[in-house]
Amino acid sequence: MLNNIGLPGLLLIAVVVLVLFGRGKISSLMGEVGKGITAFKKGVSDGSKELEDSSDSARDVTPADAEKDKA
């Protein structure tokens, strides 16, 4: 069903949305979407930094007795 929507259909949908919501509401909505994307990217960046930091501080938790058995 959605495969048949072309450029004229998308333009019609855009005009209807603009008439229903108005220019101010749409611009504020797009601003909120932009803030959400920025916050998501920051969260992903912070998460990857946290994973890198935790892998750097990984330590060996092998019991001392096991090391003696290996030698």
PQR file with spaces between the fields and no chain letter, atoms N, CA, C, O and H, PARSE charges and radii, in Angstrom:
ATOM       1  N    MET     1       0.821   -1.194    0.000 -0.4000 1.5000
ATOM       2  CA   MET     1       0.000    0.000    0.000 -0.0000 2.0000
ATOM       3  C    MET     1       0.864    1.256    0.000  0.5500 1.7000
ATOM       4  O    MET     1       0.620    2.168   -0.790 -0.5500 1.4000
ATOM       5  N    LEU     2       1.864    1.319    0.869 -0.4000 1.5000
ATOM       6  CA   LEU     2       2.709    2.506    0.958 -0.0000 2.0000
ATOM       7  C    LEU     2       3.751    2.565   -0.156  0.5500 1.7000
ATOM       8  O    LEU     2       4.409    3.591   -0.331 -0.5500 1.4000
ATOM       9  H    LEU     2       2.062    0.579    1.511  0.4000 1.0000
ATOM      10  N    ASN     3       3.909    1.479   -0.909 -0.4000 1.5000
ATOM      11  CA   ASN     3       4.884    1.464   -1.996 -0.0000 2.0000
ATOM      12  C    ASN     3       4.463    2.369   -3.147  0.5500 1.7000
ATOM      13  O    ASN     3       5.316    2.785   -3.931 -0.5500 1.4000
ATOM      14  H    ASN     3       3.375    0.646   -0.767  0.4000 1.0000
ATOM      15  N    ASN     4       3.191    2.684   -3.275 -0.4000 1.5000
ATOM      16  CA   ASN     4       2.684    3.454   -4.396 -0.0000 2.0000
ATOM      17  C    ASN     4       2.676    4.957   -4.147  0.5500 1.7000
ATOM      18  O    ASN     4       2.244    5.716   -5.016 -0.5500 1.4000
ATOM      19  H    ASN     4       2.498    2.346   -2.638  0.4000 1.0000
ATOM      20  N    ILE     5       3.144    5.408   -2.981 -0.4000 1.5000
ATOM      21  CA   ILE     5       3.155    6.844   -2.691 -0.0000 2.0000
ATOM      22  C    ILE     5       4.365    7.451   -3.382  0.5500 1.7000
ATOM      23  O    ILE     5       5.505    7.069   -3.117 -0.5500 1.4000
ATOM      24  H    ILE     5       3.495    4.792   -2.276  0.4000 1.0000
ATOM      25  N    GLY     6       4.104    8.397   -4.266 -0.4000 1.5000
ATOM      26  CA   GLY     6       5.186    9.065   -4.976 -0.0000 2.0000
ATOM      27  C    GLY     6       5.367   10.483   -4.469  0.5500 1.7000
ATOM      28  O    GLY     6       4.888   10.839   -3.392 -0.5500 1.4000
ATOM      29  H    GLY     6       3.178    8.707   -4.481  0.4000 1.0000
ATOM      30  N    LEU     7       6.058   11.281   -5.253 -0.4000 1.5000
ATOM      31  CA   LEU     7       6.312   12.670   -4.877 -0.0000 2.0000
ATOM      32  C    LEU     7       5.023   13.478   -4.755  0.5500 1.7000
ATOM      33  O    LEU     7       4.885   14.238   -3.796 -0.5500 1.4000
ATOM      34  H    LEU     7       6.447   10.991   -6.128  0.4000 1.0000
ATOM      35  N    PRO     8       4.073   13.350   -5.682 -0.5600 1.5000
ATOM      36  CA   PRO     8       2.824   14.111   -5.512  0.2800 2.0000
ATOM      37  C    PRO     8       2.056   13.726   -4.239  0.5500 1.7000
ATOM      38  O    PRO     8       1.468   14.587   -3.585 -0.5500 1.4000
ATOM      39  N    GLY     9       2.063   12.464   -3.901 -0.4000 1.5000
ATOM      40  CA   GLY     9       1.397   12.017   -2.679 -0.0000 2.0000
ATOM      41  C    GLY     9       2.052   12.569   -1.435  0.5500 1.7000
ATOM      42  O    GLY     9       1.372   12.985   -0.498 -0.5500 1.4000
ATOM      43  H    GLY     9       2.541   11.765   -4.433  0.4000 1.0000
ATOM      44  N    LEU    10       3.386   12.572   -1.425 -0.4000 1.5000
ATOM      45  CA   LEU    10       4.108   13.124   -0.274 -0.0000 2.0000
ATOM      46  C    LEU    10       3.872   14.623   -0.139  0.5500 1.7000
ATOM      47  O    LEU    10       3.732   15.131    0.973 -0.5500 1.4000
ATOM      48  H    LEU    10       3.938   12.234   -2.187  0.4000 1.0000
ATOM      49  N    LEU    11       3.829   15.331   -1.263 -0.4000 1.5000
ATOM      50  CA   LEU    11       3.548   16.765   -1.218 -0.0000 2.0000
ATOM      51  C    LEU    11       2.142   17.037   -0.700  0.5500 1.7000
ATOM      52  O    LEU    11       1.936   17.977    0.067 -0.5500 1.4000
ATOM      53  H    LEU    11       3.943   14.918   -2.166  0.4000 1.0000
ATOM      54  N    LEU    12       1.189   16.234   -1.105 -0.4000 1.5000
ATOM      55  CA   LEU    12      -0.182   16.382   -0.621 -0.0000 2.0000
ATOM      56  C    LEU    12      -0.249   16.153    0.885  0.5500 1.7000
ATOM      57  O    LEU    12      -0.914   16.902    1.601 -0.5500 1.4000
ATOM      58  H    LEU    12       1.356   15.470   -1.728  0.4000 1.0000
ATOM      59  N    ILE    13       0.429   15.130    1.361 -0.4000 1.5000
ATOM      60  CA   ILE    13       0.455   14.846    2.800 -0.0000 2.0000
ATOM      61  C    ILE    13       1.103   16.002    3.552  0.5500 1.7000
ATOM      62  O    ILE    13       0.620   16.396    4.614 -0.5500 1.4000
ATOM      63  H    ILE    13       0.969   14.522    0.780  0.4000 1.0000
ATOM      64  N    ALA    14       2.198   16.553    3.009 -0.4000 1.5000
ATOM      65  CA   ALA    14       2.880   17.669    3.659 -0.0000 2.0000
ATOM      66  C    ALA    14       1.978   18.898    3.747  0.5500 1.7000
ATOM      67  O    ALA    14       1.971   19.593    4.763 -0.5500 1.4000
ATOM      68  H    ALA    14       2.590   16.233    2.147  0.4000 1.0000
ATOM      69  N    VAL    15       1.214   19.167    2.680 -0.4000 1.5000
ATOM      70  CA   VAL    15       0.307   20.319    2.683 -0.0000 2.0000
ATOM      71  C    VAL    15      -0.806   20.124    3.702  0.5500 1.7000
ATOM      72  O    VAL    15      -1.162   21.065    4.411 -0.5500 1.4000
ATOM      73  H    VAL    15       1.220   18.602    1.855  0.4000 1.0000
ATOM      74  N    VAL    16      -1.353   18.933    3.788 -0.4000 1.5000
ATOM      75  CA   VAL    16      -2.430   18.654    4.744 -0.0000 2.0000
ATOM      76  C    VAL    16      -1.914   18.807    6.175  0.5500 1.7000
ATOM      77  O    VAL    16      -2.593   19.392    7.019 -0.5500 1.4000
ATOM      78  H    VAL    16      -1.064   18.168    3.212  0.4000 1.0000
ATOM      79  N    VAL    17      -0.725   18.288    6.450 -0.4000 1.5000
ATOM      80  CA   VAL    17      -0.142   18.413    7.795 -0.0000 2.0000
ATOM      81  C    VAL    17       0.105   19.875    8.125  0.5500 1.7000
ATOM      82  O    VAL    17      -0.154   20.313    9.246 -0.5500 1.4000
ATOM      83  H    VAL    17      -0.173   17.813    5.764  0.4000 1.0000
ATOM      84  N    LEU    18       0.605   20.633    7.156 -0.4000 1.5000
ATOM      85  CA   LEU    18       0.865   22.051    7.376 -0.0000 2.0000
ATOM      86  C    LEU    18      -0.424   22.809    7.672  0.5500 1.7000
ATOM      87  O    LEU    18      -0.444   23.686    8.534 -0.5500 1.4000
ATOM      88  H    LEU    18       0.816   20.278    6.245  0.4000 1.0000
ATOM      89  N    VAL    19      -1.499   22.477    6.963 -0.4000 1.5000
ATOM      90  CA   VAL    19      -2.780   23.147    7.190 -0.0000 2.0000
ATOM      91  C    VAL    19      -3.343   22.770    8.559  0.5500 1.7000
ATOM      92  O    VAL    19      -3.875   23.626    9.265 -0.5500 1.4000
ATOM      93  H    VAL    19      -1.484   21.764    6.262  0.4000 1.0000
ATOM      94  N    LEU    20      -3.232   21.511    8.936 -0.4000 1.5000
ATOM      95  CA   LEU    20      -3.802   21.059   10.205 -0.0000 2.0000
ATOM      96  C    LEU    20      -3.052   21.620   11.416  0.5500 1.7000
ATOM      97  O    LEU    20      -3.678   22.074   12.373 -0.5500 1.4000
ATOM      98  H    LEU    20      -2.800   20.815    8.362  0.4000 1.0000
ATOM      99  N    PHE    21      -1.741   21.591   11.381 -0.4000 1.5000
ATOM     100  CA   PHE    21      -0.962   21.939   12.562 -0.0000 2.0000
ATOM     101  C    PHE    21      -0.407   23.351   12.533  0.5500 1.7000
ATOM     102  O    PHE    21      -0.167   23.929   13.593 -0.5500 1.4000
ATOM     103  H    PHE    21      -1.233   21.222   10.603  0.4000 1.0000
ATOM     104  N    GLY    22      -0.202   23.909   11.392 -0.4000 1.5000
ATOM     105  CA   GLY    22       0.361   25.253   11.305 -0.0000 2.0000
ATOM     106  C    GLY    22       1.870   25.235   11.319  0.5500 1.7000
ATOM     107  O    GLY    22       2.491   24.275   11.773 -0.5500 1.4000
ATOM     108  H    GLY    22      -0.397   23.439   10.531  0.4000 1.0000
ATOM     109  N    ARG    23       2.455   26.312   10.815 -0.4000 1.5000
ATOM     110  CA   ARG    23       3.905   26.384   10.670 -0.0000 2.0000
ATOM     111  C    ARG    23       4.608   26.416   12.023  0.5500 1.7000
ATOM     112  O    ARG    23       5.658   25.790   12.171 -0.5500 1.4000
ATOM     113  H    ARG    23       1.951   27.092   10.446  0.4000 1.0000
ATOM     114  N    GLY    24       4.076   27.111   12.997 -0.4000 1.5000
ATOM     115  CA   GLY    24       4.716   27.234   14.306 -0.0000 2.0000
ATOM     116  C    GLY    24       4.794   25.915   15.044  0.5500 1.7000
ATOM     117  O    GLY    24       5.817   25.593   15.648 -0.5500 1.4000
ATOM     118  H    GLY    24       3.224   27.619   12.876  0.4000 1.0000
ATOM     119  N    LYS    25       3.730   25.161   14.998 -0.4000 1.5000
ATOM     120  CA   LYS    25       3.699   23.874   15.691 -0.0000 2.0000
ATOM     121  C    LYS    25       4.679   22.888   15.059  0.5500 1.7000
ATOM     122  O    LYS    25       5.350   22.133   15.763 -0.5500 1.4000
ATOM     123  H    LYS    25       2.899   25.422   14.508  0.4000 1.0000
ATOM     124  N    ILE    26       4.759   22.899   13.733 -0.4000 1.5000
ATOM     125  CA   ILE    26       5.663   21.983   13.046 -0.0000 2.0000
ATOM     126  C    ILE    26       7.109   22.341   13.336  0.5500 1.7000
ATOM     127  O    ILE    26       7.929   21.451   13.561 -0.5500 1.4000
ATOM     128  H    ILE    26       4.214   23.512   13.161  0.4000 1.0000
ATOM     129  N    SER    27       7.444   23.639   13.335 -0.4000 1.5000
ATOM     130  CA   SER    27       8.825   24.041   13.600 -0.0000 2.0000
ATOM     131  C    SER    27       9.228   23.700   15.036  0.5500 1.7000
ATOM     132  O    SER    27      10.362   23.287   15.276 -0.5500 1.4000
ATOM     133  H    SER    27       6.778   24.362   13.153  0.4000 1.0000
ATOM     134  N    SER    28       8.318   23.868   15.983 -0.4000 1.5000
ATOM     135  CA   SER    28       8.643   23.509   17.369 -0.0000 2.0000
ATOM     136  C    SER    28       8.791   21.995   17.514  0.5500 1.7000
ATOM     137  O    SER    28       9.628   21.519   18.282 -0.5500 1.4000
ATOM     138  H    SER    28       7.397   24.204   15.788  0.4000 1.0000
ATOM     139  N    LEU    29       7.983   21.248   16.781 -0.4000 1.5000
ATOM     140  CA   LEU    29       8.086   19.788   16.812 -0.0000 2.0000
ATOM     141  C    LEU    29       9.420   19.331   16.238  0.5500 1.7000
ATOM     142  O    LEU    29      10.054   18.429   16.786 -0.5500 1.4000
ATOM     143  H    LEU    29       7.303   21.635   16.158  0.4000 1.0000
ATOM     144  N    MET    30       9.853   19.948   15.134 -0.4000 1.5000
ATOM     145  CA   MET    30      11.135   19.583   14.537 -0.0000 2.0000
ATOM     146  C    MET    30      12.295   19.973   15.460  0.5500 1.7000
ATOM     147  O    MET    30      13.316   19.287   15.491 -0.5500 1.4000
ATOM     148  H    MET    30       9.338   20.680   14.689  0.4000 1.0000
ATOM     149  N    GLY    31      12.145   21.057   16.204 -0.4000 1.5000
ATOM     150  CA   GLY    31      13.164   21.433   17.185 -0.0000 2.0000
ATOM     151  C    GLY    31      13.293   20.390   18.276  0.5500 1.7000
ATOM     152  O    GLY    31      14.399   20.057   18.702 -0.5500 1.4000
ATOM     153  H    GLY    31      11.315   21.614   16.180  0.4000 1.0000
ATOM     154  N    GLU    32      12.166   19.880   18.725 -0.4000 1.5000
ATOM     155  CA   GLU    32      12.185   18.828   19.751 -0.0000 2.0000
ATOM     156  C    GLU    32      12.797   17.540   19.206  0.5500 1.7000
ATOM     157  O    GLU    32      13.522   16.848   19.921 -0.5500 1.4000
ATOM     158  H    GLU    32      11.267   20.150   18.379  0.4000 1.0000
ATOM     159  N    VAL    33      12.513   17.218   17.955 -0.4000 1.5000
ATOM     160  CA   VAL    33      13.105   16.029   17.337 -0.0000 2.0000
ATOM     161  C    VAL    33      14.623   16.193   17.270  0.5500 1.7000
ATOM     162  O    VAL    33      15.363   15.251   17.556 -0.5500 1.4000
ATOM     163  H    VAL    33      11.925   17.781   17.374  0.4000 1.0000
ATOM     164  N    GLY    34      15.088   17.385   16.892 -0.4000 1.5000
ATOM     165  CA   GLY    34      16.525   17.645   16.839 -0.0000 2.0000
ATOM     166  C    GLY    34      17.186   17.509   18.196  0.5500 1.7000
ATOM     167  O    GLY    34      18.280   16.954   18.301 -0.5500 1.4000
ATOM     168  H    GLY    34      14.487   18.150   16.659  0.4000 1.0000
ATOM     169  N    LYS    35      16.529   18.015   19.245 -0.4000 1.5000
ATOM     170  CA   LYS    35      17.068   17.880   20.600 -0.0000 2.0000
ATOM     171  C    LYS    35      17.127   16.412   21.016  0.5500 1.7000
ATOM     172  O    LYS    35      18.075   15.984   21.674 -0.5500 1.4000
ATOM     173  H    LYS    35      15.641   18.466   19.159  0.4000 1.0000
ATOM     174  N    GLY    36      16.114   15.648   20.631 -0.4000 1.5000
ATOM     175  CA   GLY    36      16.099   14.222   20.953 -0.0000 2.0000
ATOM     176  C    GLY    36      17.226   13.465   20.273  0.5500 1.7000
ATOM     177  O    GLY    36      17.859   12.600   20.880 -0.5500 1.4000
ATOM     178  H    GLY    36      15.344   15.996   20.097  0.4000 1.0000
ATOM     179  N    ILE    37      17.475   13.790   19.012 -0.4000 1.5000
ATOM     180  CA   ILE    37      18.561   13.137   18.274 -0.0000 2.0000
ATOM     181  C    ILE    37      19.906   13.492   18.901  0.5500 1.7000
ATOM     182  O    ILE    37      20.775   12.631   19.045 -0.5500 1.4000
ATOM     183  H    ILE    37      16.961   14.492   18.518  0.4000 1.0000
ATOM     184  N    THR    38      20.076   14.754   19.270 -0.4000 1.5000
ATOM     185  CA   THR    38      21.318   15.185   19.908 -0.0000 2.0000
ATOM     186  C    THR    38      21.527   14.464   21.237  0.5500 1.7000
ATOM     187  O    THR    38      22.636   14.020   21.534 -0.5500 1.4000
ATOM     188  H    THR    38      19.371   15.453   19.152  0.4000 1.0000
ATOM     189  N    ALA    39      20.477   14.347   22.029 -0.4000 1.5000
ATOM     190  CA   ALA    39      20.585   13.648   23.314 -0.0000 2.0000
ATOM     191  C    ALA    39      20.894   12.170   23.107  0.5500 1.7000
ATOM     192  O    ALA    39      21.655   11.584   23.877 -0.5500 1.4000
ATOM     193  H    ALA    39      19.576   14.707   21.787  0.4000 1.0000
ATOM     194  N    PHE    40      20.313   11.563   22.080 -0.4000 1.5000
ATOM     195  CA   PHE    40      20.575   10.151   21.786 -0.0000 2.0000
ATOM     196  C    PHE    40      22.037    9.953   21.403  0.5500 1.7000
ATOM     197  O    PHE    40      22.685    9.030   21.895 -0.5500 1.4000
ATOM     198  H    PHE    40      19.694   12.039   21.455  0.4000 1.0000
ATOM     199  N    LYS    41      22.561   10.811   20.529 -0.4000 1.5000
ATOM     200  CA   LYS    41      23.956   10.704   20.118 -0.0000 2.0000
ATOM     201  C    LYS    41      24.891   10.886   21.309  0.5500 1.7000
ATOM     202  O    LYS    41      25.902   10.192   21.419 -0.5500 1.4000
ATOM     203  H    LYS    41      22.034   11.561   20.129  0.4000 1.0000
ATOM     204  N    LYS    42      24.555   11.824   22.207 -0.4000 1.5000
ATOM     205  CA   LYS    42      25.379   12.052   23.399 -0.0000 2.0000
ATOM     206  C    LYS    42      25.348   10.819   24.307  0.5500 1.7000
ATOM     207  O    LYS    42      26.374   10.433   24.868 -0.5500 1.4000
ATOM     208  H    LYS    42      23.734   12.388   22.118  0.4000 1.0000
ATOM     209  N    GLY    43      24.184   10.209   24.449 -0.4000 1.5000
ATOM     210  CA   GLY    43      24.071    9.011   25.271 -0.0000 2.0000
ATOM     211  C    GLY    43      24.864    7.849   24.706  0.5500 1.7000
ATOM     212  O    GLY    43      25.500    7.105   25.453 -0.5500 1.4000
ATOM     213  H    GLY    43      23.350   10.522   23.994  0.4000 1.0000
ATOM     214  N    VAL    44      24.830    7.689   23.395 -0.4000 1.5000
ATOM     215  CA   VAL    44      25.596    6.615   22.759 -0.0000 2.0000
ATOM     216  C    VAL    44      27.090    6.864   22.945  0.5500 1.7000
ATOM     217  O    VAL    44      27.848    5.938   23.231 -0.5500 1.4000
ATOM     218  H    VAL    44      24.313    8.293   22.788  0.4000 1.0000
ATOM     219  N    SER    45      27.507    8.111   22.782 -0.4000 1.5000
ATOM     220  CA   SER    45      28.920    8.468   22.952 -0.0000 2.0000
ATOM     221  C    SER    45      29.365    8.216   24.392  0.5500 1.7000
ATOM     222  O    SER    45      30.434    7.650   24.622 -0.5500 1.4000
ATOM     223  H    SER    45      26.892    8.864   22.549  0.4000 1.0000
ATOM     224  N    ASP    46      28.550    8.632   25.359 -0.4000 1.5000
ATOM     225  CA   ASP    46      28.885    8.413   26.763 -0.0000 2.0000
ATOM     226  C    ASP    46      28.938    6.927   27.086  0.5500 1.7000
ATOM     227  O    ASP    46      29.799    6.486   27.847 -0.5500 1.4000
ATOM     228  H    ASP    46      27.682    9.091   25.172  0.4000 1.0000
ATOM     229  N    GLY    47      28.030    6.161   26.516 -0.4000 1.5000
ATOM     230  CA   GLY    47      28.013    4.720   26.759 -0.0000 2.0000
ATOM     231  C    GLY    47      29.247    4.031   26.207  0.5500 1.7000
ATOM     232  O    GLY    47      29.805    3.141   26.849 -0.5500 1.4000
ATOM     233  H    GLY    47      27.331    6.519   25.898  0.4000 1.0000
ATOM     234  N    SER    48      29.676    4.439   25.017 -0.4000 1.5000
ATOM     235  CA   SER    48      30.872    3.821   24.446 -0.0000 2.0000
ATOM     236  C    SER    48      32.120    4.209   25.231  0.5500 1.7000
ATOM     237  O    SER    48      33.027    3.394   25.396 -0.5500 1.4000
ATOM     238  H    SER    48      29.223    5.162   24.495  0.4000 1.0000
ATOM     239  N    LYS    49      32.171    5.458   25.719 -0.4000 1.5000
ATOM     240  CA   LYS    49      33.305    5.872   26.554 -0.0000 2.0000
ATOM     241  C    LYS    49      33.327    5.080   27.848  0.5500 1.7000
ATOM     242  O    LYS    49      34.394    4.685   28.320 -0.5500 1.4000
ATOM     243  H    LYS    49      31.434    6.121   25.585  0.4000 1.0000
ATOM     244  N    GLU    50      32.155    4.845   28.424 -0.4000 1.5000
ATOM     245  CA   GLU    50      32.067    4.085   29.671 -0.0000 2.0000
ATOM     246  C    GLU    50      32.532    2.649   29.458  0.5500 1.7000
ATOM     247  O    GLU    50      33.216    2.085   30.311 -0.5500 1.4000
ATOM     248  H    GLU    50      31.289    5.166   28.040  0.4000 1.0000
ATOM     249  N    LEU    51      32.165    2.057   28.326 -0.4000 1.5000
ATOM     250  CA   LEU    51      32.606    0.689   28.035 -0.0000 2.0000
ATOM     251  C    LEU    51      34.114    0.622   27.840  0.5500 1.7000
ATOM     252  O    LEU    51      34.760   -0.321   28.297 -0.5500 1.4000
ATOM     253  H    LEU    51      31.609    2.515   27.632  0.4000 1.0000
ATOM     254  N    GLU    52      34.677    1.622   27.161 -0.4000 1.5000
ATOM     255  CA   GLU    52      36.120    1.647   26.974 -0.0000 2.0000
ATOM     256  C    GLU    52      36.840    1.800   28.304  0.5500 1.7000
ATOM     257  O    GLU    52      37.863    1.155   28.536 -0.5500 1.4000
ATOM     258  H    GLU    52      34.152    2.388   26.789  0.4000 1.0000
ATOM     259  N    ASP    53      36.313    2.648   29.175 -0.4000 1.5000
ATOM     260  CA   ASP    53      36.936    2.855   30.484 -0.0000 2.0000
ATOM     261  C    ASP    53      36.858    1.595   31.332  0.5500 1.7000
ATOM     262  O    ASP    53      37.807    1.263   32.042 -0.5500 1.4000
ATOM     263  H    ASP    53      35.482    3.172   28.987  0.4000 1.0000
ATOM     264  N    SER    54      35.730    0.891   31.262 -0.4000 1.5000
ATOM     265  CA   SER    54      35.591   -0.315   32.081 -0.0000 2.0000
ATOM     266  C    SER    54      36.485   -1.435   31.553  0.5500 1.7000
ATOM     267  O    SER    54      36.971   -2.252   32.335 -0.5500 1.4000
ATOM     268  H    SER    54      34.959    1.161   30.685  0.4000 1.0000
ATOM     269  N    SER    55      36.709   -1.485   30.236 -0.4000 1.5000
ATOM     270  CA   SER    55      37.583   -2.532   29.705 -0.0000 2.0000
ATOM     271  C    SER    55      39.041   -2.233   30.032  0.5500 1.7000
ATOM     272  O    SER    55      39.840   -3.159   30.172 -0.5500 1.4000
ATOM     273  H    SER    55      36.314   -0.821   29.601  0.4000 1.0000
ATOM     274  N    ASP    56      39.406   -0.952   30.157 -0.4000 1.5000
ATOM     275  CA   ASP    56      40.767   -0.589   30.536 -0.0000 2.0000
ATOM     276  C    ASP    56      41.049   -0.953   31.987  0.5500 1.7000
ATOM     277  O    ASP    56      42.181   -1.294   32.331 -0.5500 1.4000
ATOM     278  H    ASP    56      38.757   -0.199   30.044  0.4000 1.0000
ATOM     279  N    SER    57      40.051   -0.885   32.823 -0.4000 1.5000
ATOM     280  CA   SER    57      40.254   -1.151   34.242 -0.0000 2.0000
ATOM     281  C    SER    57      39.917   -2.593   34.614  0.5500 1.7000
ATOM     282  O    SER    57      39.753   -2.907   35.793 -0.5500 1.4000
ATOM     283  H    SER    57      39.132   -0.608   32.543  0.4000 1.0000
ATOM     284  N    ALA    58      39.813   -3.474   33.610 -0.4000 1.5000
ATOM     285  CA   ALA    58      39.525   -4.880   33.904 -0.0000 2.0000
ATOM     286  C    ALA    58      40.716   -5.478   34.647  0.5500 1.7000
ATOM     287  O    ALA    58      41.868   -5.177   34.336 -0.5500 1.4000
ATOM     288  H    ALA    58      39.946   -3.218   32.652  0.4000 1.0000
ATOM     289  N    ARG    59      40.430   -6.312   35.611 -0.4000 1.5000
ATOM     290  CA   ARG    59      41.506   -6.884   36.399 -0.0000 2.0000
ATOM     291  C    ARG    59      41.358   -8.399   36.436  0.5500 1.7000
ATOM     292  O    ARG    59      40.282   -8.938   36.174 -0.5500 1.4000
ATOM     293  H    ARG    59      39.494   -6.556   35.863  0.4000 1.0000
ATOM     294  N    ASP    60      42.443   -9.072   36.763 -0.4000 1.5000
ATOM     295  CA   ASP    60      42.461  -10.527   36.833 -0.0000 2.0000
ATOM     296  C    ASP    60      41.900  -10.948   38.188  0.5500 1.7000
ATOM     297  O    ASP    60      42.406  -10.539   39.232 -0.5500 1.4000
ATOM     298  H    ASP    60      43.316   -8.634   36.977  0.4000 1.0000
ATOM     299  N    VAL    61      40.865  -11.758   38.163 -0.4000 1.5000
ATOM     300  CA   VAL    61      40.240  -12.208   39.404 -0.0000 2.0000
ATOM     301  C    VAL    61      40.478  -13.696   39.629  0.5500 1.7000
ATOM     302  O    VAL    61      39.760  -14.341   40.394 -0.5500 1.4000
ATOM     303  H    VAL    61      40.453  -12.090   37.314  0.4000 1.0000
ATOM     304  N    THR    62      41.482  -14.229   38.963 -0.4000 1.5000
ATOM     305  CA   THR    62      41.802  -15.638   39.135 -0.0000 2.0000
ATOM     306  C    THR    62      42.327  -15.867   40.548  0.5500 1.7000
ATOM     307  O    THR    62      43.189  -15.119   41.009 -0.5500 1.4000
ATOM     308  H    THR    62      42.065  -13.706   38.341  0.4000 1.0000
ATOM     309  N    PRO    63      41.826  -16.882   41.240 -0.5600 1.5000
ATOM     310  CA   PRO    63      42.316  -17.149   42.598  0.2800 2.0000
ATOM     311  C    PRO    63      43.811  -17.485   42.583  0.5500 1.7000
ATOM     312  O    PRO    63      44.325  -18.038   41.610 -0.5500 1.4000
ATOM     313  N    ALA    64      44.484  -17.150   43.656 -0.4000 1.5000
ATOM     314  CA   ALA    64      45.926  -17.355   43.757 -0.0000 2.0000
ATOM     315  C    ALA    64      46.266  -18.844   43.704  0.5500 1.7000
ATOM     316  O    ALA    64      47.324  -19.206   43.190 -0.5500 1.4000
ATOM     317  H    ALA    64      44.067  -16.701   44.446  0.4000 1.0000
ATOM     318  N    ASP    65      45.394  -19.720   44.223 -0.4000 1.5000
ATOM     319  CA   ASP    65      45.647  -21.151   44.215 -0.0000 2.0000
ATOM     320  C    ASP    65      45.718  -21.694   42.804  0.5500 1.7000
ATOM     321  O    ASP    65      46.511  -22.595   42.531 -0.5500 1.4000
ATOM     322  H    ASP    65      44.534  -19.426   44.641  0.4000 1.0000
ATOM     323  N    ALA    66      44.907  -21.165   41.902 -0.4000 1.5000
ATOM     324  CA   ALA    66      44.906  -21.639   40.523 -0.0000 2.0000
ATOM     325  C    ALA    66      46.204  -21.292   39.835  0.5500 1.7000
ATOM     326  O    ALA    66      46.661  -22.046   38.976 -0.5500 1.4000
ATOM     327  H    ALA    66      44.263  -20.433   42.124  0.4000 1.0000
ATOM     328  N    GLU    67      46.813  -20.174   40.183 -0.4000 1.5000
ATOM     329  CA   GLU    67      48.090  -19.791   39.578 -0.0000 2.0000
ATOM     330  C    GLU    67      49.200  -20.719   40.064  0.5500 1.7000
ATOM     331  O    GLU    67      50.123  -21.027   39.309 -0.5500 1.4000
ATOM     332  H    GLU    67      46.442  -19.561   40.881  0.4000 1.0000
ATOM     333  N    LYS    68      49.122  -21.163   41.304 -0.4000 1.5000
ATOM     334  CA   LYS    68      50.134  -22.078   41.828 -0.0000 2.0000
ATOM     335  C    LYS    68      50.025  -23.444   41.148  0.5500 1.7000
ATOM     336  O    LYS    68      51.038  -24.104   40.915 -0.5500 1.4000
ATOM     337  H    LYS    68      48.373  -20.914   41.918  0.4000 1.0000
ATOM     338  N    ASP    69      48.781  -23.876   40.825 -0.4000 1.5000
ATOM     339  CA   ASP    69      48.581  -25.163   40.170 -0.0000 2.0000
ATOM     340  C    ASP    69      49.151  -25.150   38.754  0.5500 1.7000
ATOM     341  O    ASP    69      49.639  -26.172   38.272 -0.5500 1.4000
ATOM     342  H    ASP    69      47.958  -23.341   41.014  0.4000 1.0000
ATOM     343  N    LYS    70      49.092  -24.003   38.089 -0.4000 1.5000
ATOM     344  CA   LYS    70      49.598  -23.897   36.729 -0.0000 2.0000
ATOM     345  C    LYS    70      51.124  -23.995   36.701  0.5500 1.7000
ATOM     346  O    LYS    70      51.689  -24.523   35.743 -0.5500 1.4000
ATOM     347  H    LYS    70      48.696  -23.172   38.480  0.4000 1.0000
ATOM     348  N    ALA    71      51.790  -23.497   37.731 -0.4000 1.5000
ATOM     349  CA   ALA    71      53.261  -23.459   37.737 -0.0000 2.0000
ATOM     350  C    ALA    71      53.881  -24.780   38.088  0.5500 1.7000
ATOM     351  O    ALA    71      55.106  -24.895   38.131 -0.5500 1.4000
ATOM     352  H    ALA    71      51.331  -23.068   38.509  0.4000 1.0000
